[in-house]
């Protein structure tokens, strides 16, 4: 006779099979074959998303810029405002994700919303290039943060050590190689890694916040935290300075689209992927708000933070507050590991997005990039190529740190524009034609979320192109507009030379390199039929 435990296990297995069948059928309705293994739960997906989001660590790394542009009040109230409008953005995206749980995310949503109309195909294709640029650049910035923290801790404990750019770049390359190994050979335990990343980040936030609040002897008063402003940007305009300071908060609240790109590996994706997106934003808001307050109350010397020999303002803040190298190093290690988890998850997200785009025939060598290894259940080629481009963007730092800051701007602008396009497409095409999935915002909240979210994304995108310092010279120029323009031109040229012929032409039939793939799209196990 079976034990109760055996019966429960059998029931869970049966439920997983049923859920997988439902998910696979939903994917099939959208024209895709189930190839990736569904191993993520809601908790592991929140961990995956929050590992990338980690608002509190992202805010810590932009602390110096925020203090120059707007100061404490802009950082605190800017964070509140950014998160308020982000709620409308993520609700809009979650509703669309619930209807279309595919790894392509934003660019696929544009295609599916427009029912693959000619103008929808073109807009979807451009969205895909912008989305990929944003994701791969964001992965580079996360890797670079790991290298900066390692180098900063070395300088803190050995003041005679001088950071060289080539050493910093090689450190990030080593981190990237580790991420590639984990993503390819550790895919089976990636869900557990993300579970651990969630708890590490939350506990790290609590430990770091409590420690600096307890040990800092002379804390700042409330007026400094909530009302004081600083304008050292050279704009000589308080409003512009505050807006530029708010943009640092916008960088901290980004990448909440991550669960969408993992929806083909998530159980009950139409319900859990949107949940993970929304919950990660709420967790990010709470941890980010608490961390900002702790940092602002514990800032001892603003000048030392901006001119720290470590190159990492957050490490200098730890040291100024604790006045102990060992304790400061421990807090820095906690933060550095959070950045490592973020870099690992961003490689996963970038690889899945690249895989999906190639699966739709949009990339050179798509036939290889969309292959999924039958044993490891990983798009190996897409993972390696995504890592290669992350390293290529990091290599820019060899020539100019200012140029690498442009990579950071492209990361944020690229993702924000990719969020904007499907939301605007939904409004233009008509919400009345949209068939929602498990979640529906309804008419009132749907239009409210779409409009307010779009206005916020347009506002932040415009100001991300502005220079952060005045007067403008070669060292502080914001080259984001140039890089973004090049990305857009590259996408247009690619569309007219190959994309319009090869990119998906219907919702259930894929065109790839002049070859028509019948029925569900598959990257590795599919019969091809030559196109007439």
Secondary structure, 3 states (H helix, E strand, C coil): CCCHHHHHHHHHHHHHHHHHHHHHHHHHHCCECCCCCCCECHHHHHHHHHHHHCHHHHHHHCHHHHHHEEHHHHHHHHHHHHHHHHHHHHHHHHHHHHHCCCCCCHHHHHHHHCCCCHHHHHHHHHHHHHHHHHHHHHHHHHHHHHHHHHHHHHHHHCCCCCCCHHHHHHHHHHHHHHHHHHHHHCHHHHHHHHHHHHHHHHHHHHHHHHHHHHHCCCCCCHHHHHCCCEECCCCCCHHHHHHHHHHHHHHHCCCCCHHHHCHHHECCHHHHHHHHHHHHHHHHHHHHHHHHHHHHHHCCCHHHHHCCCCCCHHHHHHHHHHCCHHHHHHHHHHHHHHHHHHHHHHHHHHHHHHHHHHHCCCCCCHHHHCCCCCCCCCCHHHHHHHHHHHHHHHHHHHCCHHHHHHHHHHHHHHHHHHHHHHHHHHHHHCHHHCCCCCCCCHHHHHHHHHHHHHHHHHHHHHHHCCCCCCCCCCCCCCCHHHHHHHHHHHHHHHHHHHHHHHCCCCCCCEEECCEEECCCECCCCCCEEECC
